[in-house]
Amino acid sequence: ETPDRAEGRGPCGGFALLGRAVEWPRRRLAGALMSPTVFRQGPFRFYFFSREEPRMHIHVCGPDGEAKFWIEPRIALAQNHGLNPRQARVVLQLIKERENDIRQAWKAHFRDRSH
């Protein structure tokens, strides 16, 4: 158990409240969402961080943890913090199925930024 979990924080920076993860309020930077949600599927939230590296990737938050997946040069797991192997496989498949949507959302979100 991580110190965050011990203090009642849920995965992905939210607080665990009555056993459910509650996300932090979405913050805005110069009128843009800092971590916009691209889509939700089942218990998973797929999103970008606005102030991160330029290589195309997506983050996912689930009930047990979070992960980061590269979209380029090919779809692959970059980091995993708490998703079990089954969840990681499910998320990977969802990313493959929604790859075009993710690419379009990335281009739209980072169009006016240095990414």
N, C-alpha and C positions, 0 to 999 in steps of 0.2 A: 504494500500500500504506500502510495506516495504521500508526502506531507500535505499536498493539496487535497487529496482524498480524505486524509485524516481530519482535516479542518472542515469537512462537509462540502468541499467543492466537487462538482461533477466533471465529467470529461469535457474538453474543449473550452475551458475557462468559465463555465457556468457554475451555479451552485446547485447542489442536490437538495431538493426540497420535497419532503414526503416521498423519497425514493425516485423522484423524477428530475432529470436535468433541466435546469432553467438557464437559458442563454443570457449573456450580458446584453444590455440594450445595444443596438447597432449604433456605432459612432460614425459621424460624417467628417470628412476632411475635404475642405474646399468644395463642398457640395456633393461629394462622391462618397458612396458607402465604402468603408474601410475593409469590410469582409462580406461582400454581397453573396447571397445564396444563389447558386446557379439552378439547383433543383433539389427536391427531397424525394426520397424513395424509401418506403417503409420507415425504419427507425433511423435512417441515415440522412444527414444534411451534407450536400456537396457545395463547396464555396471557394472563393479566392481570398487571399490577403492582398490588399492594394499596395502595400509597401514591402515588396519582397523581390526576390530574384527574377530576372527577365525570362528564364527558361519556362516554357509553357508547362503548367502543372495544375493540379487541383487538390484541395484538402477535403477530407471527409471526417465527419464526426458521427459516432454511433453511441449507443448506450454504454458501451464498455471501454471506449477509447477513441483514438483518432489516428489518422494516417495521411500521408501525402503520396500522390501518384504523379509520376512524370507523364506528360502527354507527348512530348517530343524528346528525343527523336522517335521513340516508340513508347507505347503505354507500358509502364512498369512501376512497381512499388518502390518508392524512394525511402520512406520511413514509416514505421508502425509503432504506435504507442498504445497498446491495449486491445486492439482487435484480435480476436482469435483467428486461427487459420481459415475456418469456414467463413467468417465474416469478411476477411480479406479477399477470399475467392469470390464471394458474392459481390462485393464492392468493385473488384476488378472487372467482373462481367458487366456490371451496370455502367461502368465508365466506357467499356468497349462499345456497348449498345448506344450510348449517348455521346460518343466521341464528337460527332459533327456539332451537336448542340453546345458542347463544352468549348470547342474551338471558336464557334461563333460568339459565344458569351465572352470568351477571353478577348477576342478582337474588339468587341464592342466596349468592354469595360476599360481596356488599356489603350484604346485608340488615341486619346489625348494625353497620354502619359508617356514617360520615357521607356516603357517596356515594349 
